[in-house]
Amino acid sequence: MNGPNAGIQQLIELGTLLANRALDDIEPAV
């Protein structure tokens, strides 16, 4: 899976992880 979508998928997963961490820092999950 070395198509152009592979890199995009990795960026999406990375962005999601970073966003979730940022949200946890702002408002920790209960």
ZAFINU-275011 format. One record per residue: x, z, y of N, C-alpha, C, O in turn; residue in three letters; chain; residue number from 1. Coordinates in Angstrom, 2 decimals, decimal comma. Each point is the difference from the previous one (the first is absolute). Layout:
// ZAFINU-275011
<n.east: X | n.up: Z | n.north: Y | ca.east: X | ca.up: Z | ca.north: Y | c.east: X | c.up: Z | c.north: Y | o.east: X | o.up: Z | o.north: Y | aa: ALA | ch: A | i: NUM> $
...
This chain:
// ZAFINU-275011
<n.east: 0,85 | n.up: 0,00 | n.north: -1,20 | ca.east: -0,85 | ca.up: 0,00 | ca.north: 1,20 | c.east: 0,89 | c.up: 0,00 | c.north: 1,25 | o.east: 0,00 | o.up: 0,96 | o.north: 0,77 | aa: MET | ch: A | i: 1> $
<n.east: 0,74 | n.up: -2,04 | n.north: -0,59 | ca.east: 0,86 | ca.up: -0,09 | ca.north: 1,17 | c.east: -0,62 | c.up: -0,89 | c.north: 1,07 | o.east: 0,70 | o.up: -0,50 | o.north: 0,88 | aa: ASN | ch: A | i: 2> $
<n.east: -2,01 | n.up: 0,31 | n.north: -0,95 | ca.east: -0,67 | ca.up: -0,84 | ca.north: 0,99 | c.east: -0,07 | c.up: 0,70 | c.north: 1,34 | o.east: 0,41 | o.up: 1,15 | o.north: 0,12 | aa: GLY | ch: A | i: 3> $
<n.east: -0,92 | n.up: -1,83 | n.north: 0,89 | ca.east: -0,08 | ca.up: 0,58 | ca.north: 1,35 | c.east: -0,90 | c.up: 1,23 | c.north: 0,04 | o.east: 0,14 | o.up: 0,85 | o.north: 0,88 | aa: PRO | ch: A | i: 4> $
<n.east: -1,07 | n.up: -0,76 | n.north: -1,84 | ca.east: -0,91 | ca.up: 1,15 | ca.north: 0,00 | c.east: 0,69 | c.up: 1,27 | c.north: -0,50 | o.east: -0,45 | o.up: 1,10 | o.north: 0,30 | aa: ASN | ch: A | i: 5> $
<n.east: 1,54 | n.up: -1,26 | n.north: -1,06 | ca.east: 0,69 | ca.up: 1,18 | ca.north: -0,54 | c.east: 0,53 | c.up: 0,87 | c.north: 1,13 | o.east: -0,21 | o.up: 1,21 | o.north: 0,00 | aa: ALA | ch: A | i: 6> $
<n.east: 0,89 | n.up: -1,82 | n.north: 0,97 | ca.east: 0,54 | ca.up: 0,76 | ca.north: 1,12 | c.east: -1,11 | c.up: 0,62 | c.north: 0,83 | o.east: 0,11 | o.up: 1,13 | o.north: 0,46 | aa: GLY | ch: A | i: 7> $
<n.east: -1,19 | n.up: -1,89 | n.north: -0,28 | ca.east: -1,12 | ca.up: 0,52 | ca.north: 0,79 | c.east: -0,61 | c.up: 1,21 | c.north: -0,70 | o.east: -0,34 | o.up: 0,99 | o.north: 0,66 | aa: ILE | ch: A | i: 8> $
<n.east: 0,20 | n.up: -1,06 | n.north: -1,98 | ca.east: -0,57 | ca.up: 1,12 | ca.north: -0,74 | c.east: 0,87 | c.up: 1,25 | c.north: 0,15 | o.east: -0,51 | o.up: 1,10 | o.north: 0,16 | aa: GLN | ch: A | i: 9> $
<n.east: 1,84 | n.up: -1,29 | n.north: -0,20 | ca.east: 0,91 | ca.up: 1,14 | ca.north: 0,15 | c.east: -0,16 | c.up: 0,61 | c.north: 1,39 | o.east: 0,00 | o.up: 1,22 | o.north: 0,16 | aa: GLN | ch: A | i: 10> $
<n.east: -0,12 | n.up: -2,09 | n.north: 0,86 | ca.east: -0,16 | ca.up: 0,50 | ca.north: 1,37 | c.east: -1,30 | c.up: 0,79 | c.north: 0,13 | o.east: -0,05 | o.up: 1,03 | o.north: 0,66 | aa: LEU | ch: A | i: 11> $
<n.east: -1,01 | n.up: -1,53 | n.north: -1,30 | ca.east: -1,29 | ca.up: 0,69 | ca.north: 0,06 | c.east: 0,10 | c.up: 1,37 | c.north: -0,65 | o.east: -0,48 | o.up: 0,99 | o.north: 0,54 | aa: ILE | ch: A | i: 12> $
<n.east: 1,13 | n.up: -0,93 | n.north: -1,72 | ca.east: 0,13 | ca.up: 1,28 | ca.north: -0,69 | c.east: 0,86 | c.up: 0,97 | c.north: 0,82 | o.east: -0,33 | o.up: 1,18 | o.north: 0,11 | aa: GLU | ch: A | i: 13> $
<n.east: 1,42 | n.up: -1,69 | n.north: 0,46 | ca.east: 0,85 | ca.up: 0,85 | ca.north: 0,84 | c.east: -0,77 | c.up: 0,51 | c.north: 1,21 | o.east: 0,06 | o.up: 1,18 | o.north: 0,32 | aa: LEU | ch: A | i: 14> $
<n.east: -0,78 | n.up: -2,08 | n.north: 0,33 | ca.east: -0,78 | ca.up: 0,38 | ca.north: 1,18 | c.east: -1,05 | c.up: 1,04 | c.north: -0,34 | o.east: -0,24 | o.up: 0,93 | o.north: 0,76 | aa: GLY | ch: A | i: 15> $
<n.east: -0,39 | n.up: -1,09 | n.north: -1,93 | ca.east: -1,02 | ca.up: 0,95 | ca.north: -0,42 | c.east: 0,62 | c.up: 1,38 | c.north: -0,23 | o.east: -0,57 | o.up: 1,01 | o.north: 0,41 | aa: THR | ch: A | i: 16> $
<n.east: 1,72 | n.up: -0,98 | n.north: -1,07 | ca.east: 0,68 | ca.up: 1,27 | ca.north: -0,26 | c.east: 0,36 | c.up: 0,68 | c.north: 1,32 | o.east: -0,23 | o.up: 1,20 | o.north: 0,18 | aa: LEU | ch: A | i: 17> $
<n.east: 0,81 | n.up: -1,97 | n.north: 0,74 | ca.east: 0,41 | ca.up: 0,58 | ca.north: 1,28 | c.east: -1,22 | c.up: 0,48 | c.north: 0,78 | o.east: 0,04 | o.up: 1,06 | o.north: 0,62 | aa: LEU | ch: A | i: 18> $
<n.east: -1,12 | n.up: -1,83 | n.north: -0,65 | ca.east: -1,22 | ca.up: 0,38 | ca.north: 0,73 | c.east: -0,56 | c.up: 1,29 | c.north: -0,58 | o.east: -0,42 | o.up: 0,89 | o.north: 0,75 | aa: ALA | ch: A | i: 19> $
<n.east: 0,39 | n.up: -0,78 | n.north: -2,08 | ca.east: -0,53 | ca.up: 1,20 | ca.north: -0,64 | c.east: 0,85 | c.up: 1,21 | c.north: 0,36 | o.east: -0,53 | o.up: 1,09 | o.north: 0,25 | aa: ASN | ch: A | i: 20> $
<n.east: 1,84 | n.up: -1,25 | n.north: -0,22 | ca.east: 0,88 | ca.up: 1,12 | ca.north: 0,35 | c.east: -0,22 | c.up: 0,40 | c.north: 1,45 | o.east: -0,05 | o.up: 1,19 | o.north: 0,31 | aa: ARG | ch: A | i: 21> $
<n.east: -0,10 | n.up: -2,17 | n.north: 0,56 | ca.east: -0,21 | ca.up: 0,29 | ca.north: 1,42 | c.east: -1,32 | c.up: 0,75 | c.north: 0,18 | o.east: -0,07 | o.up: 0,96 | o.north: 0,76 | aa: ALA | ch: A | i: 22> $
<n.east: -0,97 | n.up: -1,40 | n.north: -1,47 | ca.east: -1,30 | ca.up: 0,67 | ca.north: 0,11 | c.east: 0,10 | c.up: 1,41 | c.north: -0,54 | o.east: -0,61 | o.up: 0,92 | o.north: 0,55 | aa: LEU | ch: A | i: 23> $
<n.east: 1,37 | n.up: -0,72 | n.north: -1,64 | ca.east: 0,15 | ca.up: 1,34 | ca.north: -0,56 | c.east: 0,72 | c.up: 0,90 | c.north: 0,99 | o.east: -0,32 | o.up: 1,19 | o.north: 0,10 | aa: ASP | ch: A | i: 24> $
<n.east: 1,28 | n.up: -1,74 | n.north: 0,64 | ca.east: 0,73 | ca.up: 0,81 | ca.north: 0,98 | c.east: -0,92 | c.up: 0,38 | c.north: 1,16 | o.east: 0,08 | o.up: 1,12 | o.north: 0,52 | aa: ASP | ch: A | i: 25> $
<n.east: -0,95 | n.up: -2,04 | n.north: -0,13 | ca.east: -0,90 | ca.up: 0,27 | ca.north: 1,13 | c.east: -1,10 | c.up: 0,98 | c.north: -0,43 | o.east: -0,27 | o.up: 0,99 | o.north: 0,67 | aa: ILE | ch: A | i: 26> $
<n.east: -0,36 | n.up: -1,31 | n.north: -1,81 | ca.east: -1,10 | ca.up: 0,84 | ca.north: -0,49 | c.east: 0,14 | c.up: 0,15 | c.north: -1,51 | o.east: -0,51 | o.up: -0,83 | o.north: -0,75 | aa: GLU | ch: A | i: 27> $
<n.east: 1,19 | n.up: 1,89 | n.north: 0,30 | ca.east: 0,25 | ca.up: 0,20 | ca.north: -1,44 | c.east: -1,29 | c.up: -0,04 | c.north: -0,79 | o.east: -1,02 | o.up: 0,55 | o.north: 0,42 | aa: PRO | ch: A | i: 28> $
<n.east: 1,07 | n.up: -1,19 | n.north: -1,58 | ca.east: -1,18 | ca.up: -0,07 | ca.north: -0,86 | c.east: -0,33 | c.up: 1,37 | c.north: -0,56 | o.east: 0,90 | o.up: 0,79 | o.north: -0,32 | aa: ALA | ch: A | i: 29> $
<n.east: -2,18 | n.up: -0,50 | n.north: 0,19 | ca.east: -0,41 | ca.up: 1,31 | ca.north: -0,51 | c.east: -0,04 | c.up: -0,05 | c.north: -1,52 | o.east: -0,32 | o.up: 1,00 | o.north: -0,64 | aa: VAL | ch: A | i: 30> $
